[in-house]
Amino acid sequence: MTMHNVLEELFYGNLNPGYKQMVHGSEFAKATKAVSDSEERVCKLLDDKDKELFAKMTAAQGKLNGLTACEYFIEGFRLGARIGLAVMSDDTENLKSITD
């Protein structure tokens, strides 16, 4: 994919690094199932009022997880850009190119 194509895909909203399909049997899938199974077990122990509170708590935790993932993505992207800029830079304090 060329740089122009990447930028065009980004412009049209076709790049979504967060959109992935879970691999069956992966560590991610196992952890997801463990959370789901635990949530079902906890809900069986709760009355309707407590289930509502638990649902609010899990929704808030999900929101927090999403915000955290977004922040980490942004920081990772910025770090990648900084690395790219550093790689392209000829600046050095101790040595200079022979061709200069």
C-alpha positions as CSV (number, residue, x, y, z in Angstrom):
1,M,0.0,0.0,0.0
2,T,1.5,3.4,-1.0
3,M,1.5,6.4,1.3
4,H,-1.1,8.1,-0.9
5,N,-3.4,5.0,-0.6
6,V,-2.9,4.9,3.2
7,L,-3.8,8.6,3.5
8,E,-6.8,8.1,1.2
9,E,-8.0,5.1,3.2
10,L,-7.6,7.1,6.4
11,F,-9.5,10.0,5.0
12,Y,-12.4,7.8,4.0
13,G,-12.5,6.1,7.3
14,N,-11.5,2.7,6.0
15,L,-8.6,2.2,8.4
16,N,-9.7,0.8,11.7
17,P,-6.9,-0.8,13.7
18,G,-9.3,-1.7,16.5
19,Y,-11.5,-3.8,14.3
20,K,-10.3,-7.4,14.7
21,Q,-11.9,-10.8,14.9
22,M,-11.2,-12.8,18.0
23,V,-9.2,-16.0,17.3
24,H,-11.0,-19.0,18.8
25,G,-8.9,-20.6,21.5
26,S,-6.6,-17.6,21.9
27,E,-5.6,-16.2,25.2
28,F,-7.9,-13.2,24.5
29,A,-10.8,-15.6,23.8
30,K,-10.1,-17.5,27.0
31,A,-10.0,-14.3,29.1
32,T,-13.2,-13.1,27.4
33,K,-15.0,-16.3,28.2
34,A,-13.7,-16.2,31.8
35,V,-15.1,-12.7,32.3
36,S,-18.4,-13.7,30.7
37,D,-18.8,-16.9,32.8
38,S,-17.9,-14.9,36.0
39,E,-20.5,-12.2,35.1
40,E,-23.2,-14.9,34.6
41,R,-22.3,-16.5,38.0
42,V,-22.4,-13.2,39.8
43,C,-25.7,-12.2,38.2
44,K,-27.3,-15.4,39.5
45,L,-26.4,-14.3,43.0
46,L,-28.0,-10.9,42.7
47,D,-31.5,-9.5,43.0
48,D,-32.8,-7.2,40.3
49,K,-31.7,-4.0,42.1
50,D,-28.2,-5.4,42.5
51,K,-28.1,-6.6,38.9
52,E,-28.9,-3.1,37.8
53,L,-26.0,-1.7,39.9
54,F,-23.7,-4.5,38.6
55,A,-24.7,-3.6,35.0
56,K,-23.9,0.1,35.6
57,M,-20.5,-0.9,37.1
58,T,-19.6,-3.1,34.2
59,A,-20.7,-0.5,31.7
60,A,-18.6,2.1,33.4
61,Q,-15.6,-0.3,33.5
62,G,-16.1,-0.9,29.8
63,K,-16.1,2.8,29.1
64,L,-13.0,3.2,31.1
65,N,-11.3,0.4,29.3
66,G,-12.2,2.0,25.9
67,L,-10.9,5.4,27.0
68,T,-7.7,3.7,28.2
69,A,-7.2,1.8,25.0
70,C,-7.7,5.0,23.0
71,E,-5.2,6.9,25.1
72,Y,-2.6,4.1,24.7
73,F,-3.3,4.0,20.9
74,I,-2.7,7.7,20.6
75,E,0.5,7.6,22.7
76,G,1.7,4.6,20.7
77,F,1.0,6.4,17.4
78,R,2.8,9.5,18.7
79,L,5.8,7.4,19.7
80,G,5.9,5.7,16.3
81,A,5.8,9.1,14.6
82,R,8.6,10.4,16.9
83,I,10.7,7.3,16.0
84,G,10.0,7.8,12.3
85,L,11.1,11.4,12.6
86,A,14.2,10.4,14.5
87,V,15.1,7.9,11.9
88,M,14.8,10.5,9.1
89,S,16.9,13.0,11.0
90,D,20.6,13.5,10.3
91,D,21.2,15.3,13.6
92,T,24.0,14.0,15.7
93,E,26.1,15.7,18.3
94,N,29.3,13.7,17.8
95,L,29.6,12.7,14.2
96,K,28.7,14.2,10.9
97,S,28.4,12.6,7.5
98,I,31.6,12.5,5.3
99,T,29.5,13.7,2.4
100,D,28.7,17.0,4.1
